[in-house]
Amino acid sequence: MDKLRIRGGRSLAGTVDISGAKNAALPELCAALLTEQPVTLQNVPRLQDVATMLKLIRNMGVDAVRSDAEPGVVQINAAALNKPEAPYELVKTMRASVLALGPLLARFGHATVSLPGGCAIGSRPVDQHIKGLEAMGAEIVVEHGYMLAKLAHGAKRLTGCHITTDMVTVTGTENFMMAASLAEGETVLENAAQEPEIGDLAEMLIKMGANIQGHGTRRIRIQGVERLHGATHQVVADRIEAGTFLCAVAAAGGDVVLQHGRADHLDAVIEKLRAAGAVITAGEGFIRVQAQGRLKAQSFRTTEYPGFPTDMQAQFMALNAIANGSSKVTETIFENRFMHVNEMVRLGARIQIEGKVAVLDGVARLSGATVMATDLRASASLVIAGLVAEGETVVDRIYHLDRGYDQMEAKLRGLGADIERLKT
């Protein structure tokens, strides 16, 4: 398994391009399954999860090709899709595989989808997906690790209905939106997720002929249509990648411009960074961050968008670990998302876990060591810690990092970091 070797102590300066969002690209690849006509996606990041999703839909009989001439362009044609299945062997490393369920069921009336795998950061049950699709007229049984879905006897299409989930679920909202686009009648999603990736998927579906209103709010209305057509859509910039680089500069110091960054998608994170002492300015298509010296520790609580994102908790904790003062970080979304803490302690951080709360006392410096990544965002937090640690830090098991960051070490090296990938 590859590793990253980082020699800390360098500030960051320059310009970095923010890639397309993994959490938008994955559902949008699945949305292309809803039509027989060609779909073109632009700004698709080169990530392991994206490669897995492409492999998955190709296994179904879909023609999915990355353009050699145009980086980031993927052309999908699902006209010949003849195997509406997502086998465990292809999805065991990726939780987003459940997003194939709604589109396949809506277009073909049946689907077989493995229960998903992915990061070990806590339980993310699919029961809400099953509950919502059953309300639309599907019959779903779970056996031998698979969800076996089909339309109720005699039904030709899913049927619109009211769906109120027990909790806010991003992938659930996406699955219901895609399925409802081809359902008969109106579907109303209550307690819908509001993340920018939801809105981006909705905009893609609208380009394909879907009738969707209210995306970006807690209530989304979808009037089903008989068929969808092809479209061209550009994947929205990755707000979590942008937030990760903001935290890296805030921790290491420097002056960096994030091209294609969307400040309006990072309000909660930027507010905390400004309170910590970072100077952040933004305009159309860019965010600039400037920081010098140790910043002030900030307490925060993760919650659903537009609150502080759980996907930024670990990265901001790396900043708090070397900031002035004490802070409390409360994780409310995933129960196992403090697994990076033990590794940060190996680097010299002072962190105590009390249930869902991490209590940090900032230290003046961290000390390089070998650490092990446990999930995607934990990987990023350890890279940030390595950028500020004295001496050499080696981050092992970075296949987690490759699932969600497009050439992270190359981008950091372009900003002046001393970082290299060790092939094993």
C-alpha positions as CSV (number, residue, x, y, z in Angstrom):
1,M,0.0,0.0,0.0
2,D,1.2,3.5,-0.9
3,K,2.3,5.9,1.8
4,L,2.9,9.7,2.0
5,R,6.1,11.1,3.5
6,I,5.9,14.7,4.7
7,R,8.6,16.9,6.1
8,G,6.8,19.6,8.0
9,G,7.5,23.2,8.7
10,R,6.9,24.8,5.3
11,S,4.3,27.5,4.7
12,L,2.0,27.2,1.6
13,A,1.8,29.7,-1.2
14,G,0.4,29.8,-4.7
15,T,-2.8,28.7,-6.5
16,V,-4.5,25.3,-6.4
17,D,-7.4,24.1,-8.6
18,I,-10.3,22.5,-6.7
19,S,-11.6,19.4,-8.4
20,G,-15.2,18.4,-9.0
21,A,-17.0,17.0,-6.0
22,K,-16.9,13.2,-5.4
23,N,-20.3,13.4,-3.6
24,A,-21.9,15.0,-6.6
25,A,-20.1,12.9,-9.3
26,L,-21.1,9.6,-7.8
27,P,-24.9,10.2,-7.8
28,E,-24.7,11.9,-11.2
29,L,-23.1,8.8,-12.7
30,C,-26.0,6.9,-11.4
31,A,-28.5,9.5,-12.7
32,A,-27.2,8.7,-16.2
33,L,-28.7,5.2,-15.8
34,L,-32.2,6.8,-16.0
35,T,-32.1,7.4,-19.8
36,E,-31.2,5.5,-22.9
37,Q,-29.7,8.7,-24.4
38,P,-26.0,9.8,-24.0
39,V,-25.0,11.9,-21.0
40,T,-21.8,13.9,-20.7
41,L,-20.4,14.9,-17.3
42,Q,-17.7,17.5,-17.1
43,N,-15.3,18.2,-14.2
44,V,-15.4,14.6,-13.0
45,P,-12.5,14.0,-10.5
46,R,-10.0,11.2,-10.9
47,L,-10.7,9.3,-7.7
48,Q,-10.8,5.7,-6.6
49,D,-14.5,5.9,-5.8
50,V,-15.3,7.4,-9.2
51,A,-13.2,4.6,-10.9
52,T,-15.2,2.0,-8.8
53,M,-18.5,3.5,-9.9
54,L,-17.5,3.6,-13.5
55,K,-16.5,-0.1,-13.2
56,L,-19.8,-0.8,-11.6
57,I,-22.0,0.7,-14.3
58,R,-19.8,-0.8,-17.1
59,N,-20.5,-4.2,-15.5
60,M,-24.2,-3.5,-16.0
61,G,-23.6,-3.1,-19.8
62,V,-23.2,0.7,-19.8
63,D,-20.8,2.4,-22.2
64,A,-18.8,4.8,-19.9
65,V,-15.7,6.4,-21.3
66,R,-13.3,9.0,-19.9
67,S,-12.1,11.4,-22.6
68,D,-8.4,11.5,-23.3
69,A,-8.6,14.8,-25.1
70,E,-10.7,16.6,-22.4
71,P,-9.6,15.9,-18.8
72,G,-12.6,15.5,-16.5
73,V,-15.1,14.6,-19.2
74,V,-16.9,11.3,-18.9
75,Q,-19.4,10.2,-21.6
76,I,-22.1,7.7,-20.5
77,N,-24.5,5.8,-22.7
78,A,-26.8,3.4,-20.8
79,A,-28.9,2.4,-23.8
80,A,-27.5,-1.2,-23.7
81,L,-27.8,-1.6,-19.9
82,N,-28.9,-5.2,-19.5
83,K,-27.8,-6.2,-16.1
84,P,-29.4,-4.0,-13.3
85,E,-27.2,-5.4,-10.6
86,A,-24.5,-4.0,-8.2
87,P,-22.5,-7.0,-6.9
88,Y,-20.7,-7.0,-3.6
89,E,-17.3,-7.6,-5.3
90,L,-17.6,-4.2,-7.0
91,V,-19.1,-2.1,-4.2
92,K,-17.5,-3.5,-1.0
93,T,-15.3,-0.4,-0.8
94,M,-17.9,2.2,-1.6
95,R,-21.1,3.2,0.3
96,A,-22.4,5.2,-2.7
97,S,-23.3,2.0,-4.5
98,V,-26.8,2.2,-2.9
99,L,-27.4,5.2,-5.3
100,A,-27.8,2.7,-8.1
101,L,-31.0,1.3,-6.5
102,G,-33.4,4.1,-7.2
103,P,-32.5,4.7,-10.9
104,L,-32.4,1.0,-11.8
105,L,-35.7,0.4,-10.1
106,A,-37.4,3.4,-11.7
107,R,-36.2,2.6,-15.2
108,F,-36.3,-1.2,-15.3
109,G,-38.8,-2.1,-12.5
110,H,-36.3,-4.4,-10.7
111,A,-32.7,-4.2,-9.3
112,T,-30.3,-6.3,-7.2
113,V,-27.9,-4.1,-5.2
114,S,-25.4,-5.3,-2.6
115,L,-25.5,-3.7,0.8
116,P,-22.8,-1.1,0.6
117,G,-19.3,-1.0,2.1
118,G,-16.9,1.9,2.6
119,C,-15.3,3.8,5.4
120,A,-15.6,2.3,8.9
121,I,-16.9,5.6,10.5
122,G,-20.1,4.3,11.8
123,S,-23.5,2.9,10.9
124,R,-25.2,4.4,7.8
125,P,-28.2,2.1,7.4
126,V,-30.1,1.7,4.2
127,D,-33.4,1.3,5.9
128,Q,-34.5,4.8,5.0
129,H,-33.8,4.1,1.3
130,I,-35.9,0.9,1.6
131,K,-38.7,2.6,3.5
132,G,-39.0,5.5,0.9
133,L,-38.9,3.3,-2.2
134,E,-41.4,0.9,-0.7
135,A,-43.7,3.9,-0.1
136,M,-43.4,4.5,-3.9
137,G,-44.6,1.0,-4.6
138,A,-41.5,-1.1,-4.6
139,E,-41.2,-4.5,-3.0
140,I,-37.8,-4.9,-1.4
141,V,-36.3,-7.9,0.5
142,V,-32.9,-8.1,2.0
143,E,-31.2,-11.5,1.9
144,H,-27.7,-12.8,1.6
145,G,-26.3,-9.3,1.8
146,Y,-28.3,-8.0,-1.1
147,M,-31.4,-5.7,-1.6
148,L,-33.7,-7.4,-4.1
149,A,-36.1,-4.8,-5.4
150,K,-39.0,-5.0,-7.8
151,L,-42.3,-3.2,-8.6
152,A,-45.4,-4.4,-6.9
153,H,-47.3,-7.1,-8.9
154,G,-48.9,-5.5,-12.0
155,A,-47.3,-2.1,-11.6
156,K,-45.5,-0.6,-14.5
157,R,-44.0,2.4,-12.7
158,L,-43.2,3.7,-9.3
159,T,-45.9,5.9,-7.8
160,G,-45.4,9.4,-6.4
161,C,-46.1,9.8,-2.7
162,H,-45.0,11.8,0.4
163,I,-41.8,10.6,2.0
164,T,-40.6,11.8,5.4
165,T,-37.3,10.3,6.5
166,D,-36.6,9.6,10.2
167,M,-33.4,11.6,9.8
168,V,-31.7,13.8,7.2
169,T,-30.1,11.5,4.7
170,V,-28.1,12.8,1.7
171,T,-28.0,9.6,-0.3
172,G,-31.6,8.9,0.6
173,T,-32.7,12.2,-0.7
174,E,-30.7,11.6,-3.9
175,N,-32.1,8.1,-4.4
176,F,-35.7,9.3,-4.0
177,M,-35.1,12.3,-6.3
178,M,-33.8,10.1,-9.1
179,A,-36.5,7.4,-8.6
180,A,-39.3,10.0,-8.4
181,S,-38.2,11.6,-11.7
182,L,-39.6,8.6,-13.5
183,A,-42.5,7.8,-11.1
184,E,-46.2,8.4,-11.9
185,G,-47.5,11.5,-10.2
186,E,-46.0,13.8,-7.6
187,T,-43.5,12.9,-4.9
188,V,-42.9,15.2,-2.0
189,L,-39.7,14.7,0.0
190,E,-39.9,16.1,3.6
191,N,-36.9,16.5,5.8
192,A,-34.8,16.5,2.7
193,A,-31.0,17.1,2.8
194,Q,-29.9,20.5,1.6
195,E,-26.3,19.9,0.7
196,P,-25.0,21.6,-2.5
197,E,-24.5,18.2,-4.1
198,I,-28.3,17.7,-3.8
199,G,-28.9,20.9,-5.7
200,D,-26.3,19.9,-8.3
201,L,-27.9,16.5,-8.9
202,A,-31.3,18.2,-9.2
203,E,-30.0,20.7,-11.8
204,M,-28.6,17.7,-13.8
205,L,-31.9,15.9,-13.7
206,I,-33.8,19.1,-14.7
207,K,-31.5,19.3,-17.8
208,M,-32.5,15.7,-18.5
209,G,-36.2,16.7,-18.5
210,A,-37.1,16.1,-14.8
211,N,-39.6,18.4,-13.1
212,I,-38.1,19.2,-9.7
213,Q,-38.7,22.2,-7.4
214,G,-37.5,23.1,-3.9
215,H,-34.0,21.5,-4.0
216,G,-31.8,23.2,-1.5
217,T,-34.7,23.3,1.0
218,R,-36.2,20.8,3.4
219,R,-39.1,20.1,1.0
220,I,-38.5,18.9,-2.5
221,R,-41.3,18.3,-5.0
222,I,-40.8,16.1,-8.0
223,Q,-43.5,15.7,-10.7
224,G,-42.7,12.4,-12.5
225,V,-42.3,12.2,-16.3
226,E,-42.5,9.2,-18.6
227,R,-38.9,9.4,-19.8
228,L,-35.7,11.5,-19.4
229,H,-33.3,12.4,-22.2
230,G,-29.6,13.0,-22.5
231,A,-27.8,16.1,-21.2
232,T,-24.4,17.7,-20.6
233,H,-23.6,18.8,-17.0
234,Q,-20.6,20.1,-15.1
235,V,-20.0,18.6,-11.7
236,V,-19.9,21.3,-8.9
237,A,-16.6,22.1,-7.2
238,D,-15.8,19.9,-4.2
239,R,-16.5,22.0,-1.0
240,I,-14.8,19.4,1.2
241,E,-11.6,19.5,-0.8
242,A,-11.7,23.3,-0.7
243,G,-12.3,23.2,3.1
244,T,-9.4,20.8,3.5
245,F,-7.0,23.2,1.8
246,L,-8.4,26.1,3.8
247,C,-7.5,24.2,7.0
248,A,-4.1,23.2,5.7
249,V,-3.1,26.8,5.0
250,A,-4.6,28.0,8.3
251,A,-2.5,25.4,10.1
252,A,0.8,25.7,8.1
253,G,0.5,29.4,7.4
254,G,0.8,31.0,4.0
255,D,-1.2,32.7,1.2
256,V,-3.2,30.5,-1.2
257,V,-5.9,31.0,-3.8
258,L,-8.3,28.2,-4.4
259,Q,-9.5,28.3,-8.0
260,H,-13.1,27.2,-8.5
261,G,-13.7,27.2,-4.8
262,R,-17.3,28.1,-3.7
263,A,-17.3,30.2,-0.5
264,D,-21.1,30.1,-0.4
265,H,-20.9,26.3,0.1
266,L,-18.5,26.7,3.1
267,D,-20.1,29.4,5.3
268,A,-19.8,27.5,8.6
269,V,-16.2,26.5,8.0
270,I,-15.1,29.9,6.8
271,E,-16.8,31.6,9.8
272,K,-14.8,29.4,12.2
273,L,-11.5,30.0,10.3
274,R,-12.0,33.7,10.4
275,A,-12.8,33.5,14.1
276,A,-9.5,31.6,14.5
277,G,-7.6,34.5,12.8
278,A,-7.3,33.4,9.2
279,V,-8.0,36.1,6.5
280,I,-10.4,34.8,3.9
281,T,-11.6,36.7,0.9
282,A,-13.7,35.3,-1.9
283,G,-15.2,36.2,-5.3
284,E,-16.6,34.5,-8.4
285,G,-14.9,31.2,-8.7
286,F,-12.1,31.6,-6.1
287,I,-11.3,31.7,-2.4
288,R,-8.1,33.2,-1.0
289,V,-6.8,32.3,2.5
290,Q,-4.0,34.0,4.4
291,A,-2.7,32.9,7.8
292,Q,0.4,33.5,9.9
293,G,1.5,32.1,13.2
294,R,-0.6,30.0,15.6
295,L,-4.3,30.7,15.3
296,K,-6.9,30.7,18.0
297,A,-8.6,27.3,18.8
298,Q,-12.3,27.1,17.9
299,S,-15.0,24.9,19.4
300,F,-17.7,23.6,17.0
301,R,-20.4,21.0,16.6
302,T,-21.0,19.0,13.4
303,T,-24.5,19.0,12.0
304,E,-26.4,18.7,8.7
305,Y,-25.9,21.3,6.0
306,P,-25.7,24.3,6.2
307,G,-24.1,23.6,9.6
308,F,-20.5,22.6,10.2
309,P,-20.0,19.5,8.0
310,T,-18.9,16.2,9.6
311,D,-16.6,15.7,6.6
312,M,-14.6,18.7,7.8
313,Q,-14.4,17.8,11.5
314,A,-11.1,15.9,11.4
315,Q,-9.3,18.5,9.3
316,F,-10.3,21.4,11.6
317,M,-9.3,19.3,14.6
318,A,-5.8,19.1,13.1
319,L,-5.8,22.9,13.1
320,N,-7.1,23.0,16.7
321,A,-4.4,20.6,17.8
322,I,-1.7,23.3,17.2
323,A,-3.8,26.4,17.8
324,N,-3.6,28.7,20.9
325,G,-6.0,27.6,23.6
326,S,-8.5,24.8,24.3
327,S,-11.5,23.7,22.2
328,K,-14.3,21.2,22.2
329,V,-15.4,19.3,19.1
330,T,-18.8,17.6,19.2
331,E,-19.5,15.0,16.6
332,T,-23.3,14.4,16.1
333,I,-23.4,12.6,12.7
334,F,-21.2,9.5,12.9
335,E,-20.4,7.6,16.1
336,N,-17.0,6.4,15.1
337,R,-15.5,9.5,13.6
338,F,-12.8,10.1,16.2
339,M,-10.5,7.3,15.0
340,H,-7.9,9.8,13.8
341,V,-7.4,11.0,17.4
342,N,-5.1,8.2,18.5
343,E,-2.9,8.9,15.5
344,M,-2.8,12.6,16.2
345,V,-1.8,11.9,19.8
346,R,1.2,9.9,18.3
347,L,2.2,13.2,16.7
348,G,2.1,15.0,20.1
349,A,-1.5,16.4,20.1
350,R,-3.3,16.6,23.4
351,I,-6.8,15.3,22.9
352,Q,-9.2,13.6,25.2
353,I,-12.4,11.8,24.1
354,E,-15.5,12.1,26.2
355,G,-18.3,10.3,24.3
356,K,-19.2,12.4,21.4
357,V,-16.9,15.2,22.4
358,A,-13.2,15.7,21.8
359,V,-11.4,18.1,24.2
360,L,-8.2,19.6,22.7
361,D,-5.5,21.6,24.4
362,G,-3.5,23.2,21.6
363,V,0.3,22.6,21.6
364,A,3.0,24.8,20.2
365,R,4.4,22.0,18.0
366,L,3.8,18.5,16.8
367,S,6.5,15.9,16.2
368,G,6.7,13.7,13.1
369,A,6.0,10.0,13.4
370,T,4.5,7.2,11.4
371,V,0.7,7.2,11.5
372,M,-2.1,5.2,10.0
373,A,-5.1,6.5,8.1
374,T,-8.4,4.9,9.2
375,D,-10.9,6.6,6.8
376,L,-11.1,9.3,4.1
377,R,-11.2,12.5,6.1
378,A,-8.9,11.1,8.8
379,S,-6.3,10.7,6.1
380,A,-6.6,14.4,5.2
381,S,-6.3,15.4,8.9
382,L,-3.1,13.5,9.3
383,V,-1.7,15.1,6.2
384,I,-2.4,18.5,7.6
385,A,-0.8,17.5,10.9
386,G,2.2,16.3,9.0
387,L,2.6,19.6,7.3
388,V,3.1,21.4,10.6
389,A,4.9,18.6,12.5
390,E,8.7,18.9,13.1
391,G,10.7,16.3,11.2
392,E,9.3,13.5,9.1
393,T,5.7,12.1,9.2
394,V,4.7,9.0,7.2
395,V,1.0,8.5,6.6
396,D,0.2,4.8,5.9
397,R,-2.9,3.3,4.2
398,I,-3.5,6.4,2.0
399,Y,-5.8,4.4,-0.3
400,H,-8.5,6.0,1.9
401,L,-7.2,9.4,0.8
402,D,-7.2,8.4,-2.9
403,R,-11.0,7.6,-2.6
404,G,-11.8,11.3,-2.1
405,Y,-8.9,13.6,-3.1
406,D,-7.6,14.1,-6.6
407,Q,-3.8,14.1,-6.5
408,M,-3.6,15.7,-3.1
409,E,0.1,15.4,-2.7
410,A,0.8,16.9,-6.1
411,K,-1.4,19.9,-5.3
412,L,0.3,20.4,-1.9
413,R,3.7,20.1,-3.5
414,G,2.7,22.8,-6.0
415,L,2.1,25.1,-3.0
416,G,5.5,24.4,-1.5
417,A,4.9,21.5,0.8
418,D,7.7,18.8,1.1
419,I,5.6,15.8,0.4
420,E,6.0,12.7,-1.7
421,R,4.2,9.4,-2.4
422,L,6.1,6.2,-1.4
423,K,5.1,3.3,-3.7
424,T,5.0,-0.1,-2.1
